[in-house]
Amino acid sequence: MDPGVPDACDLPAGPDARARHWYENDLGWATVPGRPLRLLTGLRFDVLDVPAEAGAGALRHLAPGSAVALRGDRMQVLVAAGSAEELPGLLDWLEWSAVTLDLRVLGVGGAIRAPAPPGAVPAGRTAPKAVRSAQGAAVWLRPPGPGGEAEASLPTMPAVGREGSAPDLVRLVDTMAAHCHRVRLRRLRAGLPTACLRDQPLAFS
């Protein structure tokens, strides 16, 4: 046997094993043992989890290589590790802390369901259709780039003298908060009497 050719027994077998191999070996991301396959947050990235409708409005603030996943009606935007710790103070500084927002953040100690690697979605299906066709599954709307490129393109806090094209986490969070608030008000108006909305805070700038 040619020593330069890997033995078939050494290759990952099955879609779950191949997906785990891709995350751990190609991207260097930590996974959680067992099934379903999950990715640890707080090490290489944190995650902002918002309604897909709200997240779609913020996509223009992301660099082309920023990773974004869809799971059901939720959008999960990968941001720089440490962002989860910054979020409460950031929302307070942006004057969103008094508003109830459907904006979740996962950092150290958290995990997300691992989307299928690029190419695993059946041909001819868009990401949203693939999500609906497999209950609980997640898919990449914007898959991560290889290796360290994935983290380099994630939204992060601005820093003096920072070089590169990583988008500004402050602008992204402010935009997501505004869209989350608008989505919440639309849903309330669609399902509740108008009188129930009198005490709802308005925080548009």
ROTI-653229 format. One line per 2 residues: number of its first residue (from 1); their letters; for each residue x, y, z of N, C-alpha, C, O, CB. Coordinates in steps of 0.1 Angstrom, whole numbers. Glycine has a CB too. Example, Ala and Ser with C-alpha at 12.3 -4.5 7.8 and 13.67 -1.06 7.14 Angstrom:
BEGIN
1> as> 132:-57:78:123:-45:78:132:-33:78:142:-33:85:113:-45:90 | 128:-22:71:137:-11:71:129:0:79:134:11:80:141:-6:57
***
This chain:
BEGIN
1> md> 8:-12:0:0:0:0:9:12:0:19:13:7:-10:0:12 | 5:23:-8:12:35:-8:11:42:5:0:45:10:7:44:-19
3> pg> 23:45:12:22:51:25:16:65:25:12:70:35:36:52:31 | 16:71:13:10:85:12:-5:85:11:-11:96:12:16:92:1
5> vp> -11:74:9:-25:73:8:-31:67:21:-28:57:25:-29:63:-4 | -41:75:27:-46:70:40:-54:57:38:-61:55:28:-55:81:46
7> da> -53:49:48:-61:36:48:-76:39:49:-79:49:56:-56:27:59 | -84:32:42:-98:34:42:-104:33:56:-113:40:60:-106:25:33
9> cd> -97:25:65:-102:23:78:-99:36:87:-105:38:97:-95:11:85 | -90:44:82:-86:56:90:-95:68:87:-95:78:94:-72:60:87
11> lp> -103:67:76:-112:78:72:-125:77:81:-130:67:84:-115:77:57 | -130:89:84:-143:90:92:-154:82:85:-156:84:73:-147:104:95
13> ag> -161:74:92:-173:67:86:-186:73:90:-188:75:102:-172:52:89 | -195:75:81:-208:80:84:-208:95:84:-198:102:87:-213:75:97
15> pd> -220:101:82:-221:116:81:-217:123:95:-211:133:94:-235:120:78 | -221:117:106:-218:123:119:-203:123:121:-197:134:126:-225:116:130
17> ar> -196:112:118:-181:112:120:-174:121:111:-164:128:114:-176:97:118 | -179:122:98:-173:131:89:-175:146:93:-166:154:92:-178:129:74
19> ar> -187:149:98:-189:162:103:-180:166:115:-175:177:115:-204:164:106 | -179:157:124:-171:159:136:-156:161:131:-149:170:137:-172:147:146
21> hw> -152:153:122:-138:154:117:-136:168:110:-125:174:112:-135:143:107 | -146:173:103:-144:186:96:-143:197:107:-134:205:105:-156:188:87
23> ye> -152:196:117:-151:207:127:-138:206:135:-132:217:137:-163:206:136 | -134:194:139:-123:193:148:-109:195:141:-100:201:146:-123:180:155
25> nd> -109:189:129:-96:188:122:-94:200:112:-83:206:111:-94:175:115 | -104:203:104:-103:214:94:-105:228:101:-97:237:97:-114:212:84
27> lg> -114:229:110:-116:242:116:-109:244:130:-106:255:134:-131:245:118 | -106:233:136:-100:233:150:-110:237:161:-106:243:171:-89:243:150
29> wa> -123:234:158:-133:238:168:-136:226:177:-137:214:172:-146:242:161 | -139:228:190:-141:217:199:-156:213:198:-165:221:196:-139:222:214
31> tv> -158:200:199:-172:194:198:-175:187:211:-166:184:219:-173:185:186 | -188:185:214:-192:178:226:-194:163:222:-200:160:212:-206:184:231
33> pg> -189:155:231:-190:140:228:-205:136:227:-213:142:234:-183:132:239 | -208:126:219:-222:121:218:-229:127:207:-224:135:199:-229:124:231
35> rp> -242:123:206:-251:128:196:-263:135:202:-267:131:213:-256:116:187 | -269:145:196:-264:151:183:-251:158:184:-247:162:195:-275:160:177
37> lr> -244:160:173:-232:167:173:-234:182:177:-242:189:171:-225:166:159 | -226:187:187:-227:200:191:-213:207:192:-203:200:194:-234:201:205
39> ll> -213:220:190:-201:228:191:-200:236:203:-210:242:207:-200:237:178 | -189:235:210:-187:243:222:-185:258:219:-178:261:209:-175:238:230
41> tg> -192:266:226:-190:281:225:-181:286:236:-179:279:246:-204:288:225 | -176:298:233:-168:304:243:-153:302:242:-145:307:249:-172:300:257
43> lr> -149:293:232:-135:290:230:-130:297:218:-121:305:219:-133:275:229 | -135:294:206:-131:300:194:-141:311:189:-138:319:181:-129:290:183
45> fd> -153:310:195:-164:319:191:-175:319:201:-176:309:209:-170:315:177 | -183:329:202:-196:330:209:-207:331:199:-204:332:187:-196:342:219
47> vl> -219:330:203:-231:330:194:-242:339:198:-246:339:210:-236:315:192 | -246:348:189:-258:355:191:-270:348:184:-269:345:172:-257:370:185
49> dv> -280:345:192:-292:337:187:-304:347:187:-308:352:198:-294:325:196 | -310:349:175:-321:358:174:-331:352:164:-328:342:157:-316:372:168
51> pa> -344:357:164:-353:352:154:-348:354:140:-341:365:137:-367:360:155 | -350:345:131:-344:346:118:-348:359:111:-341:365:103:-348:334:110
53> ea> -361:363:113:-366:375:107:-358:387:111:-355:396:103:-381:377:111 | -354:388:124:-346:399:129:-332:398:124:-326:408:121:-347:399:144
55> ga> -326:386:124:-312:384:120:-310:388:105:-299:393:102:-308:370:123 | -320:385:97:-318:388:83:-316:403:80:-309:406:71:-331:384:75
57> ga> -322:411:89:-320:426:87:-306:430:91:-302:442:87:-330:433:95 | -298:422:98:-285:426:103:-274:420:94:-262:423:97:-283:422:117
59> lr> -277:412:84:-267:405:77:-258:414:69:-246:411:66:-273:395:67 | -263:426:66:-254:435:58:-243:441:66:-233:446:61:-263:447:53
61> hl> -243:439:80:-233:444:88:-222:433:90:-212:435:98:-238:448:102 | -223:422:84:-213:411:85:-204:411:74:-207:414:62:-220:398:87
63> ap> -191:407:76:-182:405:66:-186:392:58:-193:384:63:-167:403:71 | -182:392:45:-186:380:37:-182:367:43:-190:357:41:-179:381:23
65> gs> -171:366:50:-167:353:56:-173:350:70:-170:340:76:-153:353:57 | -181:359:75:-187:357:89:-197:345:88:-205:344:79:-194:370:94
67> av> -196:337:98:-204:325:98:-218:327:104:-219:333:115:-197:314:106 | -228:322:97:-242:324:102:-249:311:99:-248:305:88:-249:336:94
69> al> -257:306:109:-264:293:108:-279:296:110:-283:305:117:-259:283:118 | -287:287:105:-301:287:106:-305:274:113:-301:263:109:-309:289:93
71> rg> -314:275:123:-320:263:129:-335:266:132:-338:274:141:-312:259:142 | -343:261:124:-358:264:126:-360:278:122:-356:283:112:-363:260:140
73> dr> -367:285:132:-370:299:130:-360:308:137:-362:320:139:-384:303:134 | -348:303:140:-337:310:147:-325:312:138:-322:303:131:-334:304:161
75> mq> -319:323:140:-306:326:133:-295:327:143:-297:333:153:-307:338:124 | -284:320:141:-273:320:150:-261:326:143:-255:321:133:-270:305:155
77> vl> -256:337:148:-245:345:143:-233:343:151:-233:346:163:-249:360:141 | -222:338:145:-210:336:153:-203:349:154:-201:357:145:-201:325:146
79> va> -199:352:167:-191:364:170:-179:361:177:-177:349:181:-200:374:178 | -170:370:179:-157:368:185:-159:362:199:-168:366:206:-149:380:186
81> ag> -150:353:203:-150:348:217:-149:359:227:-141:368:225:-139:337:219 | -156:359:238:-156:370:247:-168:379:246:-170:388:255:-143:377:247
83> sa> -175:379:234:-186:388:232:-197:386:242:-204:396:245:-191:386:218 | -199:374:247:-210:371:256:-208:379:269:-218:384:275:-211:356:259
85> ee> -196:381:273:-193:389:285:-195:404:283:-199:411:292:-179:386:290 | -193:408:270:-195:422:267:-209:426:265:-213:438:266:-187:425:255
87> lp> -218:416:262:-232:420:257:-240:427:267:-246:438:263:-239:407:253 | -241:423:280:-249:431:289:-245:446:290:-254:455:290:-249:425:303
89> gl> -232:449:292:-228:462:292:-230:470:279:-233:482:279:-213:463:296 | -229:462:268:-231:468:255:-245:472:253:-248:483:248:-226:459:244
91> ld> -254:463:257:-269:467:255:-272:479:265:-281:487:261:-277:454:259 | -266:479:276:-269:490:285:-264:503:279:-270:514:280:-262:488:299
93> wl> -252:503:274:-246:515:268:-254:520:256:-255:532:253:-231:512:263 | -260:510:248:-268:513:237:-282:517:240:-291:519:232:-268:502:227
95> ew> -285:516:253:-299:520:259:-309:510:255:-321:513:252:-303:533:255 | -305:497:254:-315:486:251:-317:477:263:-326:469:262:-309:477:239
97> sa> -311:480:274:-312:470:285:-326:471:292:-329:461:298:-301:474:296 | -333:481:290:-346:482:296:-357:476:287:-369:475:291:-350:497:299
99> vt> -353:471:275:-363:466:266:-362:451:265:-351:445:265:-361:472:251 | -373:444:266:-373:429:265:-370:425:250:-378:429:241:-387:424:269
101> ld> -359:419:248:-354:415:235:-353:400:234:-348:393:244:-341:422:232 | -357:394:223:-355:380:220:-341:378:214:-340:374:203:-366:374:211
103> lr> -331:382:222:-317:381:217:-309:373:228:-307:378:239:-311:395:215 | -305:361:224:-298:353:234:-283:352:230:-279:354:218:-304:339:234
105> vl> -275:350:240:-260:349:237:-255:336:244:-258:334:255:-253:362:241 | -246:329:237:-240:317:242:-224:320:243:-218:323:232:-243:305:234
107> gv> -218:318:254:-204:319:256:-198:307:262:-201:296:259:-201:332:263 | -189:310:272:-182:299:279:-192:290:285:-201:294:292:-172:305:289
109> gg> -190:277:283:-199:267:289:-211:263:281:-219:255:285:-203:271:303 | -213:270:270:-225:268:261:-222:259:249:-210:255:247:-231:281:257
111> ai> -232:255:242:-230:247:230:-242:249:221:-253:253:225:-228:232:234 | -239:248:208:-250:249:198:-250:236:190:-240:229:188:-248:261:188
113> ra> -261:233:184:-262:221:175:-254:224:163:-255:235:156:-277:219:171 | -245:215:159:-236:217:148:-244:216:134:-250:206:132:-225:207:148
115> pa> -243:226:126:-249:225:113:-242:215:104:-230:212:107:-249:239:106 | -248:210:95:-242:201:85:-231:208:78:-233:220:74:-252:194:75
117> pp> -219:202:76:-208:209:69:-213:213:55:-222:207:49:-196:200:68 | -207:223:49:-210:227:35:-210:215:25:-200:207:26:-201:238:30
119> ga> -220:214:17:-220:203:8:-229:191:12:-232:182:5:-207:198:5 | -232:192:25:-241:181:31:-255:183:29:-263:174:30:-238:179:46
121> vp> -259:196:25:-273:198:22:-276:193:8:-269:196:-1:-277:214:23 | -287:185:7:-290:180:-7:-291:190:-18:-296:201:-15:-304:172:-6
123> ag> -286:187:-29:-285:196:-40:-300:201:-44:-309:193:-44:-279:190:-52 | -301:213:-47:-314:219:-51:-322:224:-40:-333:229:-42:-321:208:-58
125> rt> -317:223:-27:-325:228:-16:-318:240:-11:-305:241:-10:-326:217:-5 | -326:250:-7:-320:262:-1:-319:259:14:-325:249:19:-328:274:-3
127> ap> -311:267:21:-309:264:35:-322:264:43:-324:255:51:-300:274:41 | -331:274:42:-343:274:50:-352:262:47:-357:256:57:-352:286:46
129> ka> -353:257:35:-360:245:32:-354:233:38:-361:224:43:-362:242:17 | -341:232:39:-334:221:45:-337:221:60:-338:210:66:-319:222:42
131> vr> -338:233:66:-341:233:80:-354:228:83:-356:220:92:-339:248:85 | -364:232:75:-378:228:77:-379:213:74:-388:206:80:-387:235:68
133> sa> -371:207:65:-373:193:62:-368:184:72:-371:172:72:-366:190:48 | -359:189:81:-353:180:92:-355:187:105:-348:196:108:-338:177:89
135> qg> -365:183:113:-368:189:125:-356:189:134:-350:179:137:-380:182:132 | -353:201:140:-342:203:149:-329:204:142:-319:207:149:-342:191:158
137> aa> -328:202:129:-315:203:122:-311:218:121:-319:227:121:-315:196:109 | -298:219:119:-292:233:116:-284:232:103:-279:222:100:-284:238:128
139> vw> -284:243:96:-277:244:84:-269:257:84:-273:267:90:-286:243:71 | -258:258:76:-251:270:74:-257:279:64:-259:275:52:-236:267:71
141> lr> -261:291:67:-265:301:58:-253:307:51:-252:309:39:-274:312:64 | -243:310:60:-230:314:56:-219:305:63:-217:307:75:-227:329:58
143> pp> -214:295:56:-204:286:63:-191:293:67:-188:303:61:-201:274:55 | -185:288:77:-172:294:82:-161:291:72:-161:281:65:-168:289:95
145> gp> -151:300:71:-140:298:62:-130:288:69:-132:284:80:-133:311:59 | -120:284:62:-111:274:67:-102:279:79:-98:291:79:-102:269:56
147> gg> -100:271:89:-90:274:99:-92:287:106:-103:291:109:-77:273:94 | -81:294:108:-81:307:115:-89:318:108:-92:328:114:-68:312:117
149> ea> -91:316:95:-99:326:87:-113:328:93:-119:338:92:-100:322:72 | -118:317:99:-132:317:104:-133:328:115:-142:336:116:-136:304:109
151> ea> -123:327:125:-124:336:136:-120:350:132:-125:360:138:-114:331:147 | -111:352:122:-107:365:118:-118:374:112:-117:386:113:-96:364:108
153> sl> -128:367:107:-139:375:101:-151:377:110:-161:383:106:-144:368:88 | -150:372:123:-162:373:132:-163:387:138:-153:394:140:-161:363:143
155> pt> -175:392:140:-177:405:146:-171:406:160:-171:396:167:-192:408:147 | -164:417:163:-157:419:175:-158:433:180:-162:442:173:-142:415:174
157> mp> -155:435:193:-155:449:198:-144:457:191:-133:452:188:-153:449:213 | -147:470:188:-137:478:182:-125:481:191:-127:482:203:-143:492:178
159> av> -113:481:185:-101:484:193:-93:494:186:-92:495:174:-93:471:195 | -86:503:194:-78:513:188:-66:507:180:-59:498:185:-72:522:199
161> gr> -65:511:168:-54:506:159:-57:492:154:-47:486:148:-42:506:167 | -69:487:155:-72:473:150:-71:473:135:-77:482:128:-85:468:155
163> eg> -64:463:130:-64:462:115:-72:450:111:-76:441:119:-49:460:111 | -76:450:98:-84:439:93:-98:444:90:-102:455:91:-84:428:103
165> sa> -107:434:86:-120:437:81:-131:432:90:-142:431:86:-122:433:67 | -127:427:102:-138:422:111:-148:432:114:-145:444:118:-132:417:124
167> pd> -161:429:112:-172:439:114:-173:443:129:-168:436:138:-185:434:109 | -179:455:131:-180:460:145:-192:454:152:-203:454:148:-182:476:144
169> lv> -189:448:164:-199:441:172:-209:451:177:-221:448:178:-192:434:184 | -205:463:180:-214:474:185:-225:476:175:-237:477:179:-206:487:189
171> rl> -221:479:163:-231:482:152:-240:470:150:-252:471:148:-224:486:139 | -234:458:150:-242:446:148:-253:444:159:-264:441:156:-233:433:147
173> vd> -249:445:171:-258:443:183:-269:454:182:-280:451:185:-250:444:196 | -265:466:180:-275:477:179:-286:474:168:-298:476:171:-268:491:177
175> tm> -281:470:157:-290:467:146:-299:455:149:-311:455:147:-282:464:133 | -293:444:155:-301:432:159:-311:435:169:-322:431:169:-291:421:164
177> aa> -307:444:179:-317:447:190:-329:455:184:-340:452:187:-310:456:200 | -326:464:175:-337:471:168:-346:462:161:-358:463:161:-331:482:159
179> hc> -340:453:153:-349:443:145:-356:434:154:-368:431:152:-340:436:135 | -350:429:165:-357:420:175:-369:428:181:-379:422:183:-347:416:186
181> hr> -367:440:184:-378:448:190:-389:450:180:-401:449:184:-372:462:195 | -386:453:168:-396:455:158:-404:442:156:-416:442:154:-390:459:145
183> vr> -397:431:155:-403:418:153:-413:415:165:-424:410:163:-393:406:151 | -408:417:177:-416:415:189:-429:423:188:-440:418:192:-408:418:201
185> lr> -428:436:185:-440:444:185:-450:440:174:-462:440:176:-436:459:182 | -444:436:162:-453:431:152:-461:419:156:-473:417:153:-445:428:139
187> rl> -454:410:163:-460:397:168:-471:400:178:-481:394:179:-450:387:173 | -468:410:187:-477:413:197:-490:419:191:-501:416:195:-471:423:207
189> ra> -488:428:182:-499:435:175:-508:425:167:-520:427:166:-494:446:166 | -501:414:162:-509:404:155:-517:395:163:-527:390:159:-499:396:146
191> gl> -512:393:176:-519:383:184:-525:388:197:-532:380:204:-509:373:188 | -523:401:200:-529:406:213:-537:418:210:-535:425:200:-518:409:223
193> pt> -547:421:219:-555:434:218:-545:446:219:-535:445:225:-565:435:229 | -549:457:213:-541:469:213:-539:474:227:-528:479:229:-548:480:205
195> ac> -548:472:236:-547:477:249:-535:471:256:-529:477:266:-559:474:257 | -531:459:252:-520:452:259:-506:458:255:-496:455:261:-520:437:255
197> lr> -506:467:245:-494:472:240:-491:486:246:-480:492:243:-494:473:225 | -500:491:254:-498:505:259:-485:507:267:-479:518:266:-510:509:267
199> dq> -481:497:274:-470:498:283:-457:492:277:-447:491:283:-472:491:296 | -458:489:264:-446:483:257:-436:495:255:-440:505:249:-450:476:244
201> pl> -423:493:259:-413:504:256:-410:505:242:-409:495:235:-401:501:265 | -407:517:237:-403:519:224:-389:525:225:-386:534:232:-412:529:216
203> af> -379:519:217:-366:522:219:-359:525:206:-347:523:204:-358:512:227 | -366:530:196:-360:532:183:-352:545:184:-356:554:191:-371:533:172
205> s> -341:545:177:-333:557:177:-335:564:163:-328:575:161:-318:554:179
***
